[in-house]
């Protein structure tokens, strides 16, 4: 399968450096870089099977590398809490539903969600961070994330071993194409990243609208006329961080109901915990489209409100 070419042979590269290459690719992928770690594991397993090597060393390296990368996010979540989650989502290629989907899934399944986290695009690093943020014990984290990493790596190794012949032919074809083959792979990867980036840019442009600041909202709530405040965060986030006293709880699917029920003589302020106030701005757009004239997202969301030292629900009970 490893025919000579004008560039380093892909098969030879995987044969000689397969384990270190897999370990590095999986570790960086688990660390949050958009690298094609899964195809690397599958290709390395195919090469190992074609050369008569067993899959166990490859399985162990891929599993441990995935667990090590996840552990970094877990420890960051324990140390810095929701700030890490917000940072991850802020640089994500899909920030619009980043926080909400993660918290909804983790709130629904808890630590066992780590068993399938790696199979849900964009969920793995966020779920491991959430495990640290919500105080999942190290032993419980290691158990579920370790099993999840083993399932993830095991499926890749099984696919590579089971389809070794076909994958080996593909690798050989890439090697025969020389620089052209590698260029095609690089172009495909860049095209995917560019498409995701453009999707992010379009979404960010759609959310451009006037925000209300924390100080202005506080003043309006104290002196009147008080706006209607709507909280669009998941239940888990409300339970963990509290909320602005008197806020109405709603979801992104409640736009029709809210448009009918909201008083027409009061301004509406919507807040969330998302980067760029994504969920709040999405609901605000929907309400504007349904005839609600005065609606604005809260700049910085609940994070800015808490950072300003303003009261949140649960403070009295905690005291």
LUMKOL-110852 format. One line per 10 residues: number of its first residue (from 1); their letters; for each residue x, y, z of C-alpha. Coordinates in nm, 3 decimals. Example, Ala and Ser with C-alpha at 12.3 -4.5 7.8 and 13.67 -1.06 7.14 Angstrom:
1> AS> 1.230/-0.450/0.780  1.367/-0.106/0.714 .
END
This chain:
1> XXXXXXXXXX> 0.000/0.000/0.000  0.288/0.232/0.066  0.397/0.327/-0.286  0.668/0.585/-0.332  0.571/0.944/-0.390  0.727/1.287/-0.397  0.603/1.352/-0.044  0.643/1.141/0.274  0.431/0.826/0.232  0.113/0.848/0.440 .
11> XXXXXXXXXX> 0.119/0.477/0.516  0.484/0.483/0.618  0.416/0.784/0.838  0.134/0.604/1.018  0.338/0.285/1.043  0.642/0.448/1.200  0.476/0.729/1.398  0.125/0.591/1.437  0.100/0.585/1.817  0.262/0.927/1.885 .
21> XXXXXXXXXX> 0.066/1.082/1.597  -0.262/0.942/1.725  -0.186/1.050/2.081  -0.100/1.405/1.974  -0.400/1.440/1.739  -0.648/1.309/1.997  -0.501/1.521/2.277  -0.517/1.841/2.070  -0.867/1.758/1.949  -0.985/1.698/2.305 .
31> XXXXXXXXXX> -0.816/2.024/2.397  -1.050/2.210/2.163  -0.855/2.246/1.838  -1.057/2.159/1.524  -0.834/1.868/1.420  -0.952/1.552/1.239  -0.851/1.317/1.521  -1.111/1.051/1.446  -0.998/0.990/1.086  -0.639/0.971/1.214 .
41> XXXXXXXXXX> -0.732/0.697/1.463  -0.929/0.507/1.197  -0.643/0.532/0.946  -0.385/0.425/1.204  -0.599/0.125/1.299  -0.631/0.027/0.933  -0.256/0.049/0.880  -0.192/-0.152/1.197  -0.438/-0.421/1.087  -0.285/-0.439/0.739 .
51> XXXXXXXXXX> 0.060/-0.487/0.889  -0.059/-0.759/1.127  -0.031/-0.555/1.446  -0.285/-0.579/1.725  -0.519/-0.289/1.803  -0.469/-0.279/2.179  -0.178/-0.035/2.200  -0.355/0.205/1.964  -0.678/0.174/2.163  -0.498/0.249/2.489 .
61> XXXXXXXXXX> -0.314/0.553/2.351  -0.628/0.704/2.194  -0.833/0.646/2.510  -0.574/0.791/2.748  -0.509/1.091/2.523  -0.881/1.169/2.506  -0.914/1.134/2.883  -0.610/1.358/2.940  -0.748/1.632/2.717  -1.088/1.613/2.886 .
71> XXXXXXXXXX> -0.925/1.630/3.227  -0.783/1.973/3.143  -1.132/2.108/3.070  -1.269/1.942/3.383  -1.004/2.102/3.605  -1.058/2.440/3.437  -1.431/2.410/3.503  -1.372/2.332/3.870  -1.132/2.623/3.905  -1.298/2.896/3.698 .
81> XXXXXXXXXX> -1.661/2.782/3.666  -1.889/2.933/3.405  -1.621/3.175/3.282  -1.443/2.889/3.107  -1.764/2.774/2.943  -1.838/3.123/2.818  -1.484/3.156/2.681  -1.506/2.825/2.497  -1.836/2.924/2.340  -1.709/3.271/2.252 .
91> XXXXXXXXXX> -1.435/3.123/2.029  -1.650/2.837/1.906  -1.738/2.813/1.538  -2.101/2.762/1.644  -2.159/2.996/1.939  -2.528/3.057/1.885  -2.658/2.751/2.069  -2.337/2.655/2.242  -2.420/2.727/2.604  -2.789/2.636/2.587 .
101> XXXXXXXXXX> -2.745/2.295/2.421  -2.461/2.202/2.654  -2.645/2.294/2.971  -2.968/2.132/2.852  -2.794/1.803/2.776  -2.587/1.803/3.092  -2.883/1.901/3.307  -3.084/1.616/3.158  -2.825/1.337/3.186  -2.562/1.464/3.431 .
111> XXXXXXXXXX> -2.224/1.290/3.445  -2.346/0.991/3.236  -2.372/1.232/2.940  -1.992/1.199/2.922  -2.049/0.847/2.788  -2.175/0.989/2.457  -2.032/1.343/2.468  -1.764/1.270/2.209  -2.023/1.155/1.959  -2.213/1.488/1.973 .
121> XXXXXXXXXX> -2.039/1.759/1.765  -1.921/2.047/1.981  -2.036/1.884/2.307  -1.725/1.711/2.439  -1.511/2.000/2.569  -1.821/2.179/2.693  -1.958/1.875/2.876  -1.627/1.809/3.053  -1.608/2.176/3.152  -1.966/2.155/3.276 .
131> XXXXXXXXXX> -1.875/1.850/3.486  -1.615/2.058/3.666  -1.844/2.360/3.694  -2.123/2.154/3.850  -1.890/1.986/4.099  -1.891/1.629/3.964  -1.644/1.435/4.181  -1.307/1.343/4.023  -1.378/0.972/4.063  -1.720/0.998/3.898 .
141> XXXXXXXXXX> -1.574/1.212/3.620  -1.291/0.965/3.557  -1.535/0.673/3.547  -1.783/0.816/3.298  -1.535/1.012/3.087  -1.296/0.717/3.079  -1.571/0.486/2.958  -1.684/0.748/2.706  -1.329/0.787/2.577  -1.296/0.408/2.550 .
151> XXXXXXXXXX> -1.621/0.383/2.351  -1.515/0.668/2.123  -1.168/0.526/2.059  -1.296/0.169/2.041  -1.541/0.251/1.762  -1.269/0.425/1.562  -1.030/0.134/1.605  -1.305/-0.114/1.514  -1.391/0.081/1.199  -1.027/0.102/1.097 .
161> XXXXXXXXXX> -0.969/-0.267/1.161  -1.290/-0.381/0.995  -1.238/-0.172/0.681  -0.860/-0.199/0.671  -0.849/-0.304/0.306  -1.062/-0.020/0.175  -0.891/0.243/0.393  -0.548/0.116/0.292  -0.644/0.163/-0.072  -0.756/0.521/-0.004 .
171> XXXXXXXXXX> -0.429/0.599/0.175  -0.235/0.448/-0.112  -0.431/0.659/-0.362  -0.350/0.973/-0.164  0.016/0.874/-0.159  0.015/0.814/-0.536  -0.131/1.157/-0.597  0.160/1.309/-0.409  0.129/1.681/-0.338  -0.205/1.695/-0.521 .
181> XXXXXXXXXX> -0.363/1.444/-0.282  -0.244/1.626/0.027  -0.356/1.954/-0.128  -0.707/1.819/-0.185  -0.726/1.707/0.179  -0.605/2.047/0.296  -0.853/2.229/0.071  -1.141/2.019/0.206  -1.042/2.096/0.563  -1.005/2.468/0.494 .
191> XXXXXXXXXX> -1.339/2.476/0.310  -1.514/2.321/0.609  -1.358/2.571/0.850  -1.443/2.859/0.616  -1.806/2.749/0.593  -1.839/2.732/0.972  -1.668/3.068/1.011  -1.902/3.231/0.758  -2.199/3.078/0.940  -2.073/3.238/1.260 .
201> XXXXXXXXXX> -2.023/3.575/1.090  -2.375/3.574/0.943  -2.528/3.482/1.277  -2.333/3.753/1.458  -2.451/4.011/1.204  -2.810/3.903/1.251  -2.781/3.968/1.624  -2.665/4.327/1.588  -2.917/4.535/1.776  -2.927/4.786/2.060 .
211> XXXXXXXXXX> -2.846/4.643/2.404  -2.937/4.779/2.744  -2.658/4.801/3.000  -2.667/4.663/3.352  -2.658/5.007/3.514  -2.943/5.137/3.300  -3.156/4.831/3.373  -3.091/4.861/3.747  -3.192/5.227/3.737  -3.508/5.152/3.542 .
221> XXXXXXXXXX> -3.607/4.875/3.783  -3.557/5.105/4.081  -3.707/5.428/3.948  -3.951/5.306/3.684  -4.112/5.261/3.456  -3.983/4.909/3.515  -3.938/4.692/3.204  -4.052/4.332/3.180  -3.741/4.116/3.231  -3.727/3.774/3.065 .
231> XXXXXXXXXX> -3.479/3.498/3.152  -3.414/3.255/2.864  -3.147/3.042/3.033  -3.185/2.668/3.095  -3.313/2.556/3.435  -2.970/2.428/3.537  -2.815/2.771/3.483  -3.089/2.943/3.681  -3.041/2.700/3.967  -2.663/2.744/3.969 .
241> XXXXXXXXXX> -2.631/3.121/3.918  -2.964/3.259/4.034  -3.145/3.520/3.828  -3.262/3.878/3.822  -3.542/3.910/4.078  -3.884/3.930/3.919  -3.775/3.795/3.581  -4.013/3.583/3.375  -3.880/3.243/3.268  -3.921/3.163/2.897 .
251> XXXXXXXXXX> -3.767/2.963/2.615  -3.680/3.047/2.257  -3.998/2.871/2.149  -4.222/3.101/2.352  -4.214/3.398/2.111  -4.577/3.360/1.997  -4.710/3.330/2.352  -4.502/3.622/2.478  -4.609/3.843/2.188  -4.972/3.788/2.290 .
261> XXXXXXXXXX> -4.923/3.825/2.666  -4.663/4.101/2.708  -4.806/4.445/2.797  -4.772/4.685/2.506  -4.686/4.986/2.723  -4.368/4.842/2.879  -4.022/4.778/2.744  -3.895/4.419/2.741  -3.543/4.320/2.845  -3.420/3.967/2.774 .
271> XXXXXXXXXX> -3.109/3.811/2.922  -2.916/3.485/2.902  -2.567/3.360/2.979  -2.456/3.319/2.619  -2.163/3.486/2.442  -2.282/3.792/2.249  -2.620/3.748/2.423  -2.703/3.501/2.146  -3.016/3.342/2.292  -3.149/3.674/2.425 .
281> XXXXXXXXXX> -3.095/3.847/2.092  -3.257/3.557/1.905  -3.574/3.585/2.113  -3.564/3.965/2.088  -3.555/3.940/1.708  -3.847/3.699/1.713  -4.053/3.933/1.932  -3.974/4.233/1.715  -4.096/4.036/1.417  -4.421/3.968/1.600 .
291> XXXXXXXXXX> -4.495/4.332/1.672  -4.336/4.384/2.016  -4.199/4.733/1.960  -3.958/4.784/2.249  -3.735/4.488/2.326  -3.361/4.474/2.397  -3.111/4.210/2.515  -2.915/4.277/2.834  -2.550/4.341/2.747  -2.335/4.082/2.922 .
301> XXXXXXXXXX> -2.636/3.887/3.045  -2.645/3.741/3.395  -2.264/3.743/3.406  -2.251/4.122/3.385  -2.537/4.155/3.636  -2.358/3.941/3.893  -2.023/4.108/3.824  -2.183/4.443/3.912  -2.271/4.304/4.256  -2.645/4.329/4.193 .
311> XXXXXXXXX> -2.889/4.097/4.376  -2.993/3.764/4.229  -3.257/3.515/4.333  -3.129/3.282/4.601  -2.913/3.542/4.776  -3.147/3.563/5.075  -3.161/3.188/5.114  -2.787/3.160/5.086  -2.742/3.422/5.353 .
END
